Amino acid sequence: MDKQRLARIEEYVFGLFRAAGTTRLLAREVFESTDGYANADLVRAFEDLEKKRRLLVRYTDEGNDWLQLTPEGAARAGLDEPESPAVFPHPPKSST
């Protein structure tokens, strides 16, 4: 994916967090929020934010898929750091 397009999608995701005023969103809400980006493109942005930049954590709780900003992600979005994170980022998988 084009790096500029990926950056625009990531900024869109941060904007959703800012608009909601929260560091945690249902993934479904992000997917339903726009027709301007394909779900696959949004997933690529989630993966970049999670695995490369460590600004987001994706997890499932009681059958719901959640996105939660890490403290660094919250700062990037201009939001207060979560008082107690519900989840912690896992270390990236080793390629060996």
N, C-alpha and C positions, 0 to 999 in steps of 0.2 A: 504494500500500500504506500502511496505517496506520503512522504513525511509531513508535508504541509496540510494535506487533507486529514491525516491522523491527528495533527495538532489542533485543527479546527474542531474535530469531533470530541477530543479530550476537553477542550475549553467549553464546548456545549455541555458536556457531562458536569463539569465543575459549576457551570451556570445553573443547572438544575438543582444541585445541592445548595447553592447560594439562594436561589429563589424559594426553596423549601425551608431554608434556615435550619438545616439539619445536616448531620454528618453520616446519616444512614438512610438509604432509600431502597425500596423494592426494585429489583431489576426490571420487573414487568412495567413499573411506572416509567422507567427510562425508555423502554422499547415502545410503549404506547404514546410517548410524548411528542413524537415527530414522525412525519413521513419523509423528511428530508434526508435521512440516513437509513441505510439498510441495517437490519438487525445484525448481520454478519460484520458490518463496519463498526457498529457499537461494541460488539464482542471483541474485535481486534483492539479497540481503544481500551476496553476494560483490561485485557491481557497486558497491554503495554503499561498501563498505569499500575497494575498489580505486580507483574513479574520483573519489569525492567526498572520502573521508577519508584516502586514501593510506596505509592501514594493511595492505594485502594486495596481493600480486601473483599473478595467475594466468598460467600458462604451460604449454606442452606440451614434454615432453622424451622422445624415443624412444617416442612414441605414448601416453604417460601424461599426464593432465591433473593439474597440481600447483597447490597453494595455498601461498604462502610469505608469512609475515609480514615486513613491512618492520621496520627497527629500532624505529620508533615503534609499530608493531603489536605487536612482541614486548614492549615496555615496557608497553603497554596490557593485554596478556595476563598480565603478571607473569612473563615469561620472560627469560632472558639474551639479549642481542643476539647474533644469529648472528655467528660469527667472520668469515666471508667470505660475503656474500650470493651465492647462485647466480644471481640475476637482479636487475635494477634496475628500479624502476618507470619506465614510459615517461610522458612528459608527456601530459596530456589532449589529445585532438584539438580543434582549434579549430572553433568553430561557424561560422566564416566561410569 
